[in-house]
Amino acid sequence: MSAAGTPSNTATLHRFHSAVNSGDPEVISKAIDELVAPDLLFHAPVPMGLTGAEALKRVWEVLLKAFPDIHVAVEETISEGDKVVARNTVTGTHRGEYQGVPPTGKTVTYSEIFIFRFAGGRIAEVRGVVDVLSLLRQLGALPS
């Protein structure tokens, strides 16, 4: 696989993470409009009735309401061809409802790994694994 375009894809992903770490819904929405293809293929549970970049915006709205100080620390990235893989550690304080769990005030830390495929300089497809089990355990929603 050719590595052409890989550095710019990685830079685009870093710009996306900088936006989500701003904690500002408007900054995140604008970054999604700029950096994500409108017809994004998003392989993850998303709110019913939404697809593409709009589904990604909704995911971040939900996360920011539940964890207003959410922070995604990119631990490492691997780039090849049109794909960038990011292994992240996410932290945040549970200040709003999340998956039916009322705010606990607890600080959580969980891991995630995402594979981003790029087309035309934009994020065109996202596949990921998020350690939601660990997150829900930290919130007391599941036994340890």
Backbone as CSV, one residue per row, in Angstrom:
resi,resn,N_x,N_y,N_z,CA_x,CA_y,CA_z,C_x,C_y,C_z
1,MET,0.832,-1.183,0.000,0.000,0.000,0.000,0.876,1.245,0.000
2,SER,0.516,2.202,-0.784,1.267,3.446,-0.850,1.024,4.267,0.410
3,ALA,2.059,4.972,0.833,1.922,5.836,2.000,1.650,7.277,1.581
4,ALA,1.384,7.504,0.313,1.131,8.856,-0.171,-0.042,9.477,0.569
5,GLY,0.126,10.690,1.024,-0.946,11.400,1.707,-1.051,11.094,3.193
6,THR,-0.301,10.116,3.678,-0.411,9.719,5.074,-0.107,10.859,6.052
7,PRO,0.982,11.634,5.867,1.236,12.709,6.832,0.093,13.714,6.919
8,SER,-0.531,14.050,5.787,-1.632,15.007,5.855,-2.868,14.379,6.506
9,ASN,-3.087,13.072,6.314,-4.203,12.407,6.986,-4.007,12.422,8.493
10,THR,-2.795,12.146,8.928,-2.492,12.171,10.360,-2.689,13.575,10.910
11,ALA,-2.244,14.575,10.164,-2.423,15.969,10.604,-3.906,16.321,10.689
12,THR,-4.698,15.849,9.742,-6.138,16.092,9.775,-6.759,15.462,11.013
13,LEU,-6.338,14.244,11.333,-6.862,13.574,12.525,-6.470,14.331,13.792
14,HIS,-5.244,14.844,13.837,-4.827,15.632,15.004,-5.655,16.918,15.120
15,ARG,-5.993,17.525,13.993,-6.855,18.717,14.021,-8.239,18.358,14.573
16,PHE,-8.747,17.187,14.165,-10.042,16.731,14.666,-9.991,16.535,16.182
17,HIS,-8.945,15.869,16.678,-8.832,15.651,18.121,-8.659,16.964,18.872
18,SER,-7.945,17.909,18.307,-7.818,19.227,18.955,-9.183,19.884,19.096
19,ALA,-10.005,19.766,18.070,-11.345,20.356,18.125,-12.195,19.688,19.198
20,VAL,-12.204,18.342,19.249,-13.046,17.681,20.248,-12.546,17.967,21.659
21,ASN,-11.248,18.169,21.808,-10.710,18.487,23.133,-10.968,19.932,23.552
22,SER,-11.482,20.747,22.653,-11.829,22.133,23.005,-13.010,22.166,23.963
23,GLY,-13.861,21.129,23.898,-15.059,21.111,24.737,-16.140,22.053,24.247
24,ASP,-15.923,22.681,23.110,-16.858,23.663,22.566,-17.675,23.013,21.445
25,PRO,-18.980,22.826,21.665,-19.806,22.154,20.654,-19.744,22.824,19.280
26,GLU,-19.649,24.141,19.263,-19.588,24.857,17.985,-18.276,24.570,17.248
27,VAL,-17.171,24.558,17.974,-15.866,24.253,17.376,-15.870,22.828,16.831
28,ILE,-16.446,21.901,17.599,-16.504,20.499,17.173,-17.366,20.368,15.919
29,SER,-18.521,21.003,15.897,-19.412,20.936,14.746,-18.735,21.495,13.494
30,LYS,-18.053,22.616,13.631,-17.347,23.218,12.492,-16.221,22.311,12.013
31,ALA,-15.505,21.694,12.931,-14.420,20.783,12.553,-14.979,19.575,11.803
32,ILE,-16.100,19.053,12.260,-16.721,17.921,11.569,-17.126,18.347,10.157
33,ASP,-17.710,19.532,10.023,-18.087,20.025,8.694,-16.875,20.134,7.773
34,GLU,-15.756,20.549,8.313,-14.550,20.766,7.511,-13.758,19.491,7.246
35,LEU,-13.660,18.619,8.248,-12.721,17.503,8.190,-13.360,16.148,7.875
36,VAL,-14.677,16.071,7.946,-15.377,14.790,7.790,-16.277,14.850,6.557
37,ALA,-16.245,13.805,5.759,-17.122,13.722,4.596,-18.578,13.691,5.063
38,PRO,-19.463,14.437,4.388,-20.868,14.465,4.808,-21.513,13.077,4.831
39,ASP,-21.071,12.195,3.939,-21.638,10.851,3.863,-20.764,9.827,4.588
40,LEU,-20.117,10.267,5.641,-19.257,9.421,6.468,-19.906,8.061,6.729
41,LEU,-19.117,7.001,6.571,-19.544,5.670,6.981,-19.073,5.508,8.422
42,PHE,-20.008,5.421,9.348,-19.696,5.417,10.774,-20.134,4.070,11.338
43,HIS,-19.180,3.189,11.564,-19.471,1.837,12.030,-19.428,1.793,13.555
44,ALA,-20.483,2.260,14.152,-20.621,2.273,15.606,-22.090,2.515,15.910
45,PRO,-22.525,2.138,17.116,-23.914,2.451,17.468,-24.111,3.969,17.484
46,VAL,-25.068,4.442,16.723,-25.338,5.879,16.657,-26.827,6.112,16.858
47,PRO,-27.205,7.344,17.205,-28.633,7.639,17.402,-29.443,7.267,16.157
48,MET,-30.584,6.697,16.382,-31.454,6.252,15.283,-31.817,7.431,14.377
49,GLY,-31.853,7.129,13.108,-32.295,8.129,12.146,-31.204,9.054,11.656
50,LEU,-30.009,8.960,12.199,-28.931,9.835,11.761,-27.860,9.028,11.061
51,THR,-27.292,9.618,10.047,-26.206,8.974,9.320,-25.130,10.017,9.034
52,GLY,-24.009,9.550,8.536,-22.950,10.439,8.090,-22.397,11.335,9.175
53,ALA,-21.946,12.495,8.749,-21.328,13.455,9.666,-22.311,13.917,10.739
54,GLU,-23.602,13.953,10.416,-24.605,14.378,11.408,-24.647,13.408,12.584
55,ALA,-24.468,12.125,12.325,-24.433,11.141,13.412,-23.227,11.400,14.311
56,LEU,-22.089,11.723,13.710,-20.894,12.010,14.503,-21.090,13.260,15.358
57,LYS,-21.734,14.270,14.816,-22.036,15.475,15.601,-22.900,15.118,16.805
58,ARG,-23.893,14.277,16.587,-24.804,13.890,17.677,-24.067,13.106,18.756
59,VAL,-23.150,12.220,18.344,-22.346,11.474,19.317,-21.596,12.446,20.220
60,TRP,-20.987,13.470,19.617,-20.229,14.427,20.437,-21.135,15.292,21.302
61,GLU,-22.346,15.605,20.842,-23.299,16.329,21.688,-23.616,15.523,22.938
62,VAL,-23.897,14.236,22.751,-24.224,13.347,23.875,-23.035,13.252,24.837
63,LEU,-21.844,13.045,24.293,-20.656,12.917,25.140,-20.385,14.193,25.925
64,LEU,-20.519,15.353,25.285,-20.254,16.623,25.975,-21.281,16.914,27.069
65,LYS,-22.531,16.498,26.860,-23.542,16.691,27.906,-23.234,15.806,29.111
66,ALA,-22.779,14.596,28.852,-22.486,13.664,29.944,-21.143,13.954,30.610
67,PHE,-20.155,14.327,29.797,-18.779,14.534,30.273,-18.259,15.864,29.719
68,PRO,-18.673,16.990,30.305,-18.333,18.292,29.720,-16.822,18.553,29.621
69,ASP,-16.039,17.881,30.431,-14.585,18.070,30.397,-13.875,16.918,29.681
70,ILE,-14.594,16.211,28.826,-14.026,15.048,28.136,-12.735,15.435,27.415
71,HIS,-11.774,14.523,27.492,-10.478,14.754,26.842,-10.007,13.450,26.210
72,VAL,-9.639,13.534,24.944,-9.125,12.384,24.215,-7.620,12.562,24.072
73,ALA,-6.861,11.714,24.767,-5.398,11.732,24.659,-4.999,10.680,23.635
74,VAL,-4.404,11.121,22.541,-3.946,10.199,21.507,-2.618,9.614,21.974
75,GLU,-2.640,8.325,22.267,-1.449,7.648,22.778,-0.501,7.255,21.650
76,GLU,-1.077,6.835,20.521,-0.248,6.515,19.364,-1.112,6.479,18.117
77,THR,-0.465,6.739,16.987,-1.128,6.612,15.700,-0.253,5.769,14.783
78,ILE,-0.916,5.053,13.915,-0.244,4.258,12.894,-0.921,4.621,11.580
79,SER,-0.118,4.974,10.580,-0.648,5.393,9.286,-0.139,4.488,8.181
80,GLU,-1.047,4.142,7.291,-0.656,3.409,6.098,-1.684,3.691,5.016
81,GLY,-1.207,4.123,3.869,-2.106,4.407,2.762,-3.153,5.425,3.146
82,ASP,-4.415,5.073,2.949,-5.510,5.998,3.232,-6.093,5.827,4.633
83,LYS,-5.392,5.081,5.507,-5.916,4.824,6.855,-4.970,5.338,7.945
84,VAL,-5.578,5.793,9.033,-4.851,6.158,10.244,-5.559,5.474,11.411
85,VAL,-4.784,4.764,12.225,-5.302,4.116,13.426,-4.860,4.953,14.620
86,ALA,-5.786,5.215,15.520,-5.460,5.970,16.735,-5.873,5.161,17.959
87,ARG,-4.910,5.003,18.885,-5.200,4.385,20.186,-5.250,5.521,21.176
88,ASN,-6.391,5.647,21.849,-6.650,6.800,22.705,-6.990,6.397,24.133
89,THR,-6.720,7.319,25.047,-7.222,7.231,26.413,-8.156,8.414,26.607
90,VAL,-9.370,8.129,27.042,-10.381,9.163,27.221,-10.633,9.352,28.712
91,THR,-10.692,10.603,29.136,-11.012,10.924,30.530,-12.142,11.950,30.549
92,GLY,-12.867,11.964,31.640,-13.928,12.952,31.799,-14.636,12.771,33.126
93,THR,-15.369,13.800,33.516,-16.141,13.782,34.756,-17.619,13.670,34.399
94,HIS,-18.282,12.699,34.995,-19.676,12.390,34.685,-20.596,13.430,35.319
95,ARG,-20.990,14.436,34.534,-21.814,15.545,35.030,-23.234,15.550,34.462
96,GLY,-23.510,14.661,33.509,-24.837,14.592,32.903,-25.187,13.143,32.618
97,GLU,-26.443,12.891,32.293,-26.883,11.515,32.046,-26.085,10.884,30.912
98,TYR,-25.749,9.617,31.106,-25.073,8.845,30.062,-25.663,7.444,30.035
99,GLN,-26.250,7.067,28.923,-26.871,5.759,28.730,-27.789,5.387,29.893
100,GLY,-28.589,6.361,30.311,-29.554,6.134,31.374,-29.000,6.249,32.780
101,VAL,-27.698,6.487,32.910,-27.074,6.614,34.230,-27.056,8.095,34.612
102,PRO,-27.730,8.457,35.727,-27.717,9.859,36.141,-26.307,10.291,36.551
103,PRO,-26.032,11.586,36.541,-24.693,12.087,36.877,-24.206,11.567,38.229
104,THR,-22.953,11.128,38.247,-22.351,10.614,39.478,-21.251,11.520,40.022
105,GLY,-20.740,12.407,39.185,-19.605,13.232,39.582,-18.283,12.481,39.540
106,LYS,-18.320,11.224,39.133,-17.100,10.412,39.092,-16.265,10.753,37.861
107,THR,-14.953,10.683,38.043,-14.032,10.823,36.929,-13.787,9.437,36.346
108,VAL,-13.862,9.343,35.029,-13.677,8.065,34.354,-12.477,8.135,33.416
109,THR,-11.917,6.968,33.164,-10.833,6.804,32.199,-11.102,5.510,31.457
110,TYR,-11.113,5.587,30.139,-11.321,4.375,29.344,-10.523,4.463,28.053
111,SER,-10.388,3.322,27.401,-9.580,3.227,26.185,-10.463,3.049,24.960
112,GLU,-9.912,3.450,23.830,-10.579,3.245,22.555,-9.535,3.144,21.452
113,ILE,-9.909,2.450,20.389,-9.072,2.352,19.205,-9.973,2.591,18.005
114,PHE,-9.569,3.507,17.138,-10.342,3.823,15.946,-9.481,3.711,14.706
115,ILE,-10.099,3.238,13.641,-9.479,3.212,12.322,-10.232,4.230,11.471
116,PHE,-9.502,5.205,10.961,-10.077,6.244,10.118,-9.595,6.034,8.689
117,ARG,-10.534,5.989,7.749,-10.176,5.944,6.330,-10.444,7.322,5.738
118,PHE,-9.485,7.789,4.955,-9.569,9.118,4.364,-9.818,9.036,2.868
119,ALA,-10.560,9.997,2.345,-10.770,10.155,0.913,-10.844,11.654,0.638
120,GLY,-10.073,12.111,-0.309,-10.092,13.535,-0.638,-9.692,14.430,0.510
121,GLY,-8.822,13.937,1.396,-8.352,14.735,2.524,-9.312,14.807,3.703
122,ARG,-10.425,14.085,3.631,-11.409,14.117,4.716,-11.622,12.719,5.273
123,ILE,-12.085,12.664,6.509,-12.421,11.382,7.132,-13.674,10.857,6.440
124,ALA,-13.546,9.688,5.804,-14.648,9.130,5.028,-15.297,7.926,5.706
125,GLU,-14.549,7.282,6.606,-15.069,6.083,7.268,-14.398,5.944,8.629
126,VAL,-15.187,5.517,9.610,-14.679,5.328,10.964,-15.148,3.975,11.478
127,ARG,-14.200,3.194,11.988,-14.498,1.936,12.689,-13.787,2.028,14.032
128,GLY,-14.453,1.559,15.081,-13.792,1.660,16.365,-14.290,0.689,17.409
129,VAL,-13.466,0.577,18.434,-13.799,-0.216,19.602,-13.584,0.690,20.820
130,VAL,-14.636,0.843,21.605,-14.590,1.680,22.797,-14.867,0.789,24.000
131,ASP,-14.076,0.931,25.044,-14.246,0.107,26.244,-15.394,0.653,27.099
132,VAL,-16.610,0.509,26.587,-17.800,0.999,27.286,-18.047,0.195,28.561
133,LEU,-17.671,-1.076,28.575,-17.836,-1.904,29.773,-17.080,-1.291,30.954
134,SER,-15.831,-0.911,30.721,-15.032,-0.278,31.771,-15.666,1.048,32.206
135,LEU,-16.123,1.817,31.239,-16.750,3.099,31.539,-17.977,2.906,32.424
136,LEU,-18.868,1.989,32.051,-20.086,1.765,32.831,-19.777,1.206,34.215
137,ARG,-18.737,0.387,34.326,-18.331,-0.094,35.647,-17.858,1.060,36.531
138,GLN,-17.101,1.977,35.952,-16.604,3.107,36.734,-17.746,4.018,37.202
139,LEU,-18.833,4.035,36.432,-19.989,4.838,36.813,-20.886,4.118,37.817
140,GLY,-20.586,2.850,38.093,-21.386,2.069,39.031,-22.619,1.456,38.393
141,ALA,-22.712,1.507,37.061,-23.878,0.970,36.371,-23.795,-0.555,36.207
142,LEU,-22.596,-1.091,36.330,-22.366,-2.538,36.231,-21.445,-2.947,37.365
143,PRO,-21.557,-4.191,37.828,-20.637,-4.641,38.889,-19.206,-4.746,38.363
144,SER,-18.276,-4.540,39.263,-16.847,-4.628,38.895,-16.410,-6.058,38.733
